Amino acid sequence: MSKASSAVRENEKSKLFIKWVDANGESFTEQTETHDISETGISFYLKNPVWVDTHLTIKISSSNLFGHLHTITAKVVRVHVDYSGEQIVAARFDE
């Protein structure tokens, strides 16, 4: 079993500020909150479309794992539209 699949995920609702640049060079920023988080990755909902392998800069506020304010980079590993039509994004931390 890989480290990513064995990491304990916590369901917490930390506020997130996500920044990324799409394949056309257009910059996006969006505020959201965590769906779940672990030491190796995070999942959250986004309104703007994002592609697998997109590099993100994520500011996490008030996380049990990362403290009061933490900035980290991550790469999108999965995008799924749920039954309600919302896009959930899973990303693996680069660090």
Buried (B, 14 or more C-beta within 10 A) or exposed (E): EEEBEEBEBBEBEBBBBBBBEEEEEEEBEBEBEBBBBBBBBBBBBBEEEBEEEBEBBBBBBEBEBBEEEBEBEBBBBEBEEEEEEEBBBBBBBEE
